[in-house]
Amino acid sequence: MARYKPTTGELQSLADVDKALKELCALEAEIERIDSEGEKQIAAIKAKTAEAGKDLRERVKEISATIKAFCDYHKGEYFKDKKSIDLSFGTIGYRLTPPSVSISKQTLPLMKQLGMIGYIRIKEEVDKEALLTLDDDALAQIDAVKKQKNEFFIQPKREQVNKDLLATA
């Protein structure tokens, strides 16, 4: 099987790598500038549309509240035998929400005091940080193994590119 040698392109020395890092810094700065401008435009559009639709949204709330008030007042009359009514332009009605329980800060201590342990959720999970203290033999007994990678990273020095740009200006 032949050995694989990755292509290094135009890079022949660390000086070439440093030049590539300088270009990388400039590209990242430009990407950030473009993204920032896009975010500003998005925020401006959202603010503009929120303002443009403000009166309409208020009117929707008013109409919805009026319809609800009418239905609440006539609930015994219109919703006596059914939960909803289909009309030409929509459906109105009442839906039963799923049951929920409201608790206070005292609920858990009171449940413990009354022995209601079956209603208390206890989440068991492996403490991976504690497992890091075990040796490989102990980890093998519990079907676990330590993993560690030596990953490559690039950390451009953006401030140096900015200094160079200011020096040439």
N, C-alpha and C positions, 0 to 999 in steps of 0.2 A: 504494500500500500504506500503510495507516494505521500510525502509530507506536504501539508498545506502551508503556504507562506502568504499571509495577507498582503495585499497591495498597499503600499504606503504613498502612492500617488506622487506628488511633487515634493514631498518632504524628504530631505536628505540629511538634515542635521537638526540639532535642538534650536538653532537660530531660525530655521524654517518653521519649526513647531511654534516658536514664539511669535513669528509673523502671522501664522494661522490663528493663534490665540487672539492677537490684536484684531484681526478681521472678524473673528467670532464675537468679540466684545462689541464691535461696531454694529454688527448684524443684530445682536440681541438688543442693543440700545434702540435701533431703528424699529425692531419688532415691538418693543415696549411703547415707543412713541405712537406707532400706528394703532396698537391695541388701545392705548389710552385715549386717543382721538376718537376711535370707534365707540368706546364706552361713554365718552362725553356726548357724542351725537345720539346714542341710544337713550341716555338719561334725558337729554333735551327733548327728544321725540316723545318719550313717556310722559314728561311733565306737560308738554303741549297737548297731547291727547287726553290726559287726565283733566286738564283745564277745559278743553273743548267739550268733553262729555260730562262735566260736573253737573250741569243743570239737568241733563237727561237722566243721570244716575239718581239724582234727588227725586225727580218725577217718578221714576220706577219704584223707589222706596215708598213714596206717597201713595201711589196706586195700589201697590202690594199691601200696604197697611190698611187702606180703605177696604179692599176686598176681604182681607182677613177679619176686620172688624164686622163687616156685613155677615160673613160666614159664622163667626163666633156668636153673633146676636141671633141668627136664625139656625143654629146648629140642631136644635131639637126638631125643627120643621123640615129642613132639607137633608140632614144627615142622620135621620132617625134609623133608617134601615140600610144605609149604605155609607161607605167611607169616602167616595168621590163622586163627582158629577162631571160628565163630559159635556162641554158647551161647544159652540161653533169655533171659538178662537182659543180653546185650551181646556184644561181639566183643573178643577179645584177639589180640595178634599183634605182629609186628615190621615196621616200615617202614624202608625204605632212605632215608636223608636225602640231599638233593642234595650232591654233593661240594663241599668248600670247602678253602681253603688257609690255613694259619696261617703268618704271617710274623713276623720279628723286626725290630728297628731296623736290623740289618745287611743285610737282604735287598735294599733298594734300592741302597745303595752297591756291594754285591757284583754285582748285576745290571749296573750301569753299568760296573764293572770288567771283567766278562766279555763286554761288548758285547751284552747282551740287551735292546737298546733297543726292539725290537718288542713286548716284554712290559711296557713302562712306558707308562702313560697320561699324555698331556700334553693339557691342556684349553686350547684356544685360544678367546679371547673378546675382544671389543672393549673397550678401556679408555675408557669414556665420559667419565670425568673429564679424561683427556688430550685428548680431542676438543674439550672446551670451550675449549681454548686456541687452536684453529684459527679462522680467519676464515670468513665465510659462503661465499666462493668456493671455498676448500679443501674445506669440507664438501659443497658442491654436487657437486664432482668425485667424491666417494665416496658420493653419494646419501644424504646425512645433512643434518639441519637442526637448529639450536638452537631449543628451545621454552622459553618462559617465560610464566607466567601471573601476573596480578595478582588473586589470590583474596581474597575477603572473609573476614574472621575476626571472631569475638566472643571476647573474653577477659574474663570476669566477674571482678570483684574480690571474692572470697568473704569475705576477711578484713574488708572494710568492712561487709558485711551483718552479720557476727558482732559487730562493734563496735556497730553500730546496735541490734542485738537486746539486747546487754548494757546499753546506755545506757537503753533503754526499760524494762528489767526492774527 
